[in-house]
């Protein structure tokens, strides 16, 4: 049973739904560099689809656009590889000015939500969990009770800043309440994740967490259907289900016979222990999470049960899209073709390897589990040296330098290609939702295994030998 590595990153805060409308966004950039800026708005919290609005500058550095919204949102404004969060309200107008090379340091806001936007800019600059409080370092260094105290102290400082800012520049009561809720749910998620993250970051796989550590769970509430428009709440309920199914339901990856069984049991646990729209959201999230890792046919009974429950349409539409993708990427289907650049700057296509077996690995330089597989991959390559197995690596690093440095540092043999970011074309084509992600592609370009063993797995050599033994005729 393989361990799965998931991550979730979010910079978005949704507020209560109001009538669909538009926000006018306008401004001026002095000393502009890039000729355009973009605004990114997330449209769901299951797969984090987003809309990107590209806005061109005039010769004077001015810009103006309408952004359609159904509810007040915190979106991301990107300019010349710089990013800030902006608070948008339907029917409102937000104006801004900043220097092109110094977006974060110089941005000024005008309009009804100028104070809220000024707060967000300073909050994420000076009070973010990781940049200002080094939360990941604390997860590594502190024991359970000390980490709980760290989270409480951090929260008090963040809320103190919220109150102090509000005395200087009045914020709307709705905005204040949502910031407090975001803070609460993000902290709860951080606490739930602590035991696993502490073992991983500290390298101490035997580290134990006392049962008393989870006393904070008694204070948390789950059945808040109205909060499902908060990214922080959605992440929290997913974290809660994963914790509860394991700690209360006894559903552990290392105690089941297959990935299919693991997800089937988690589905039933969520179905039986949550209600309302929260249950609908969790069942949707579980199915979407499961599809890339299971034989789709094996989980169709759960899919049909889910459909019979008449889930929220927005969620069910995303499940059906994910199911269609999973079917298209199942064994026997053609592997999506691609052409990417290698370390030497040359174009390499998947079709270049027709007639060979491709062991495809999506990875990144910052991914601990990916790097942990490299010693095993080295031994695997030695075993199959001289055979028709191609070890093909696709990095999803955003920074090309990080990719190149890690390949050189770890002396990684094989074919190396770069597809910048999880949202880039190739990871999206393969529905990569977590890394490392492995695939075995046959001599004829068809998928043989969409979830093979990792290099450290005891069966990977057998799986590759079986793929080599398939002598299908090559099609032009």
C-alpha positions in Angstrom: 0.0 0.0 0.0 1.7 3.2 -1.1 1.7 6.3 0.9 0.1 9.2 -0.9 1.4 12.8 -0.7 -1.1 15.6 -1.0 -0.7 19.2 -0.5 -3.1 22.1 -0.5 -2.2 25.7 -1.0 -4.7 28.5 -0.9 -4.7 32.3 -0.9 -8.5 32.7 -1.3 -11.2 33.8 1.1 -14.9 33.7 0.0 -17.6 35.6 1.7 -21.4 35.1 1.9 -23.0 34.9 -1.5 -24.9 37.9 -2.9 -26.4 38.8 -6.3 -24.1 38.2 -9.2 -22.5 41.4 -10.4 -19.1 42.8 -11.4 -16.3 44.7 -9.7 -14.5 47.5 -11.5 -10.8 47.3 -11.0 -8.7 50.2 -12.2 -5.4 51.8 -11.4 -2.0 53.2 -12.5 1.5 51.7 -12.5 4.4 54.0 -12.4 7.7 52.7 -13.7 6.0 49.8 -15.4 8.0 46.8 -16.5 5.5 44.2 -17.9 2.9 45.3 -20.3 0.0 43.6 -18.5 -1.2 42.4 -15.1 -3.5 39.5 -14.2 -6.1 38.8 -11.5 -6.7 35.2 -10.4 -10.0 34.2 -8.9 -10.6 30.7 -7.6 -14.0 29.3 -8.5 -14.2 26.2 -6.3 -12.4 24.5 -3.4 -12.6 20.9 -4.6 -10.0 21.1 -7.4 -9.2 24.8 -7.1 -10.2 25.8 -10.6 -9.5 29.4 -11.3 -10.3 32.2 -13.7 -7.5 34.5 -14.8 -8.2 37.9 -16.1 -5.4 39.4 -18.2 -5.4 43.3 -18.2 -3.3 45.3 -20.6 -1.7 48.6 -19.6 -2.1 51.8 -21.6 1.0 53.7 -22.7 0.6 55.8 -19.5 0.6 52.6 -17.3 -3.2 52.8 -16.6 -5.6 49.8 -16.6 -9.3 49.2 -16.1 -11.5 46.1 -16.3 -14.7 44.6 -15.1 -14.5 41.3 -13.1 -17.7 39.3 -12.8 -18.3 38.0 -9.2 -21.0 36.1 -7.4 -19.7 36.9 -4.0 -17.1 39.1 -2.3 -13.7 37.5 -2.7 -10.1 37.8 -2.0 -8.3 37.3 -5.3 -4.7 37.4 -6.3 -3.2 40.2 -8.3 0.0 39.3 -10.2 2.4 41.7 -11.9 5.9 41.0 -13.1 6.3 38.0 -10.8 5.0 39.9 -7.8 1.8 39.0 -6.0 -0.7 40.6 -3.6 -4.1 39.6 -2.4 -7.0 42.0 -3.2 -10.4 42.2 -1.7 -13.2 42.5 -4.3 -16.9 43.2 -3.7 -19.6 42.8 -6.4 -20.9 46.2 -7.5 -18.0 48.0 -6.1 -15.0 49.8 -7.6 -11.4 49.3 -6.4 -8.7 51.7 -7.5 -4.9 51.4 -6.9 -1.5 52.8 -7.6 1.9 51.2 -7.3 5.5 51.3 -8.7 6.1 48.5 -11.1 9.3 47.1 -9.5 7.9 47.5 -5.9 4.4 46.3 -5.9 4.0 45.1 -2.3 6.0 48.0 -0.8 4.3 50.8 -2.7 0.7 49.8 -3.4 -2.0 52.2 -2.3 -5.8 51.6 -2.5 -8.8 53.9 -3.0 -12.5 53.3 -2.7 -14.9 51.7 -0.3 -12.7 48.7 0.4 -9.4 50.6 0.6 -9.0 49.8 4.3 -9.7 46.1 3.8 -7.1 45.9 1.0 -4.5 47.8 3.0 -5.1 45.4 5.9 -4.6 42.3 3.7 -1.4 43.7 2.2 0.2 44.3 5.6 -1.3 41.1 7.1 0.2 38.8 4.5 3.5 40.7 4.5 4.0 40.8 8.3 1.7 38.3 9.9 1.5 35.2 7.6 1.9 31.8 9.2 5.1 30.8 7.4 6.8 34.0 6.3 6.4 35.8 9.7 6.0 33.0 12.2 8.0 30.1 10.5 5.2 27.7 11.2 6.9 24.8 9.3 10.1 25.2 11.3 8.0 25.1 14.5 6.3 21.9 13.3 9.7 20.4 13.0 11.2 21.6 16.2 8.5 21.6 18.8 6.7 18.8 20.7 2.9 18.6 20.6 2.0 20.8 23.6 4.6 23.4 22.7 3.3 23.6 19.1 -0.2 24.1 20.4 1.0 27.0 22.5 2.9 28.4 19.5 -0.3 28.3 17.4 -2.3 30.1 20.2 0.4 32.8 20.7 0.5 33.3 16.9 -3.2 33.7 16.7 -3.3 36.2 19.5 -0.7 38.3 17.7 -2.6 38.1 14.4 -5.9 39.1 16.1 -4.2 41.9 18.0 -3.0 43.3 14.7 -6.6 43.0 13.3 -8.0 44.9 16.3 -5.2 47.5 16.2 -5.7 48.1 12.5 -9.4 48.4 12.9 -9.0 51.2 15.5 -6.9 53.2 12.9 -8.8 52.4 9.8 -12.3 51.0 10.2 -13.0 47.7 8.6 -16.4 46.3 7.9 -17.9 43.9 10.5 -18.4 41.2 7.9 -14.8 41.4 6.8 -13.6 41.2 10.4 -15.7 38.2 11.2 -14.5 36.3 8.1 -10.9 37.1 8.9 -11.4 35.7 12.3 -13.1 32.5 10.9 -10.3 32.1 8.4 -7.8 32.4 11.2 -9.6 29.8 13.3 -10.0 27.2 10.6 -6.4 27.6 9.3 -5.1 27.0 12.8 -7.3 24.0 13.3 -6.0 22.5 10.1 -2.4 23.3 11.2 -3.0 21.5 14.4 -4.5 18.4 12.8 -1.6 18.2 10.3 1.0 18.6 13.0 1.7 15.0 14.0 2.2 13.8 10.4 4.2 16.9 9.5 6.3 16.7 12.6 7.3 13.1 11.8 8.1 14.0 8.2 10.0 17.3 8.8 11.9 16.0 11.8 12.8 12.7 10.2 11.6 10.9 13.3 9.1 8.5 11.9 8.6 7.0 15.4 7.6 10.3 17.0 4.5 9.9 19.1 1.7 12.4 19.8 0.0 12.2 23.2 -3.8 11.6 23.1 -4.2 14.9 25.0 -2.9 16.8 22.1 -6.2 16.4 20.3 -8.1 18.2 23.1 -8.6 21.1 20.7 -10.9 19.0 18.6 -13.5 19.2 21.3 -13.8 23.0 20.6 -14.2 22.6 16.9 -17.5 22.5 15.1 -18.1 20.9 11.7 -21.6 21.2 10.5 -21.4 24.8 9.2 -22.9 24.5 5.7 -22.8 28.3 5.3 -19.0 28.3 5.8 -18.4 26.2 2.7 -17.6 29.4 0.8 -14.5 29.8 2.9 -11.4 28.1 1.5 -10.0 27.7 5.1 -13.2 25.9 6.2 -13.2 23.6 3.2 -9.6 22.6 3.9 -10.4 22.1 7.6 -13.3 19.7 7.0 -11.1 17.7 4.6 -8.4 17.5 7.2 -10.9 16.6 9.8 -12.3 13.7 7.8 -8.8 12.3 7.1 -7.9 12.5 10.8 -11.3 11.2 12.0 -11.4 8.2 9.6 -7.9 7.2 10.7 -8.0 7.9 14.5 -11.7 7.3 15.2 -12.6 4.9 12.3 -9.3 2.9 12.3 -8.9 3.4 8.5 -5.2 3.4 7.8 -3.3 3.1 4.6 -1.0 0.5 6.0 -3.8 -1.7 7.3 -5.8 -2.3 4.1 -5.1 -4.5 1.1 -5.4 -2.0 -1.6 -5.8 1.7 -2.5 -9.4 0.9 -3.6 -10.3 -0.5 -0.2 -8.8 2.5 1.6 -10.9 5.0 -0.4 -14.1 2.8 -0.2 -13.8 2.7 3.6 -13.1 6.4 3.9 -16.1 7.1 1.7 -18.4 5.0 3.9 -17.0 6.7 7.0 -17.7 10.1 5.6 -21.2 9.1 4.4 -22.1 7.8 7.9 -20.5 10.5 10.1 -21.2 13.8 8.3 -24.5 15.4 7.2 -25.9 18.1 5.0 -23.8 20.1 2.5 -20.6 19.2 4.5 -21.2 15.6 3.7 -21.8 16.4 0.0 -18.6 18.3 -0.1 -16.5 15.6 1.6 -17.9 12.8 -0.6 -17.2 14.9 -3.7 -13.6 15.6 -2.4 -13.0 11.9 -1.6 -14.1 10.7 -5.0 -12.0 13.3 -6.8 -9.0 12.5 -4.7 -9.5 8.7 -5.3 -9.9 8.7 -9.1 -6.2 9.1 -10.0 -5.1 6.3 -7.6 -7.7 3.6 -8.2 -9.1 1.3 -10.8 -12.1 3.4 -11.8 -14.4 0.4 -12.3 -13.8 -0.7 -8.7 -15.2 2.5 -7.2 -18.2 2.9 -9.5 -20.6 1.6 -6.7 -19.5 4.6 -4.6 -20.0 6.9 -7.6 -23.5 5.6 -8.1 -24.3 5.9 -4.4 -23.0 9.5 -4.5 -25.3 10.3 -7.5 -28.3 8.8 -5.7 -27.7 11.2 -2.7 -28.4 14.2 -5.1 -25.3 16.2 -4.1 -24.8 19.9 -4.6 -24.8 20.4 -8.4 -21.6 22.5 -8.5 -19.8 19.7 -6.6 -21.3 16.8 -8.7 -20.4 18.5 -11.9 -16.7 18.6 -10.8 -16.9 14.9 -9.8 -18.3 13.9 -13.2 -15.5 15.9 -15.0 -12.9 14.2 -12.7 -14.4 10.8 -13.5 -14.3 11.4 -17.2 -10.6 12.3 -16.9 -9.9 9.3 -14.9 -11.5 7.0 -17.4 -9.6 8.7 -20.2 -6.4 8.0 -18.3 -7.1 4.4 -17.3 -5.0 1.4 -18.5 -5.4 0.7 -22.2 -6.0 4.3 -23.1 -3.5 6.4 -25.1 -1.1 8.3 -22.9 -1.5 12.1 -23.5 1.2 13.3 -25.9 3.5 16.1 -25.0 6.6 17.9 -26.1 8.9 19.6 -23.5 12.4 21.0 -23.2 15.2 18.9 -21.7 18.3 20.0 -19.7 20.2 20.7 -23.0 17.4 23.0 -24.3 16.2 20.4 -26.9 12.6 19.5 -27.6 11.7 16.0 -26.4 8.3 14.3 -27.2 6.7 11.3 -25.6 6.3 9.9 -29.1 10.2 9.8 -29.3 10.0 6.7 -27.1 7.6 4.6 -29.1 8.8 1.0 -29.0 10.1 1.4 -25.4 8.5 1.2 -22.0 8.4 4.6 -20.2 8.4 4.8 -16.4 7.1 8.4 -16.0 7.8 10.3 -12.8 6.2 13.7 -12.0 8.3 15.3 -9.3 9.7 18.6 -7.9 12.9 19.7 -6.2 10.9 20.9 -3.1 9.0 17.6 -2.7 10.5 15.6 0.1 8.9 12.2 -0.8 10.1 12.7 -4.4 13.7 13.2 -3.2 13.4 10.3 -0.8 12.7 7.9 -3.8 15.9 8.8 -5.6 18.2 6.2 -4.0 15.7 3.5 -4.8 15.3 4.9 -8.4 19.1 4.7 -8.8 19.1 1.0 -7.9 16.1 0.4 -10.2 17.9 2.0 -13.2 20.9 -0.2 -12.5 18.7 -3.3 -12.6 17.1 -2.3 -16.0 20.3 -0.9 -17.6 20.5 -1.9 -21.2 16.8 -2.7 -21.4 14.0 -0.9 -23.2 12.9 0.9 -20.1 13.1 4.7 -20.3 13.2 6.6 -17.0 11.4 9.9 -17.8 11.2 12.7 -15.3 8.9 15.7 -15.6 9.5 18.4 -13.0 6.7 20.7 -12.0 9.1 23.2 -10.4 8.2 26.9 -11.1 11.9 27.8 -11.0 14.1 26.3 -13.7 17.2 26.9 -11.7 15.8 24.8 -8.8 15.1 22.0 -11.2 18.6 22.1 -12.8 20.4 22.3 -9.5 18.6 19.3 -7.9 19.2 17.1 -11.0 22.9 18.0 -10.8 23.1 17.7 -7.0 21.5 14.3 -6.9 23.2 13.1 -10.1 19.8 11.9 -11.4 20.2 9.7 -14.5 17.4 9.6 -17.0 15.5 11.9 -19.3 14.7 15.2 -17.6 12.0 17.6 -18.8 10.4 20.7 -17.2 6.7 21.6 -17.1 6.4 24.7 -14.9 3.8 24.3 -12.2 0.9 22.0 -11.4 -1.4 24.1 -13.6 0.9 23.7 -16.6 -0.4 21.7 -19.6 1.3 18.3 -19.1 0.5 17.8 -15.3 -3.1 18.9 -16.1 -3.3 16.4 -19.0 -2.3 13.6 -16.7 -4.6 14.9 -13.9 -1.6 15.1 -11.5 -3.0 16.1 -8.1 0.0 15.1 -5.9 3.6 14.2 -6.3 5.4 12.0 -6.8 3.1 10.6 -9.5 4.2 7.6 -11.5 3.0 6.0 -14.7 4.0 3.1 -16.9 3.5 3.7 -20.6 3.7 0.8 -23.0 5.7 0.4 -26.3 2.6 1.4 -28.3 2.1 4.6 -26.3 -0.8 3.3 -24.3 -1.1 3.5 -20.5 -0.3 0.2 -18.9 -0.5 1.3 -15.3 -1.7 4.7 -14.1 -0.6 4.1 -10.5 2.4 1.8 -10.4 4.6 1.2 -7.5 7.2 3.8 -6.5 10.9 2.9 -7.0 10.9 1.9 -3.4 8.0 -0.5 -3.8 8.6 -4.2 -3.7 6.6 -4.9 -6.9 8.0 -2.2 -9.2 10.6 -4.5 -10.9 7.8 -7.1 -11.5 5.5 -4.4 -13.0 8.2 -3.1 -15.4 9.2 -6.7 -16.4 5.5 -7.3 -17.2 5.4 -4.1 -19.3 8.5 -5.2 -21.2 6.9 -8.5 -22.0 4.0 -6.9 -23.8 4.9 -7.1 -27.5 2.1 -5.1 -29.1 2.4 -4.1 -32.7 3.4 -0.5 -33.2 0.9 1.8 -34.9 2.0 4.7 -37.1 
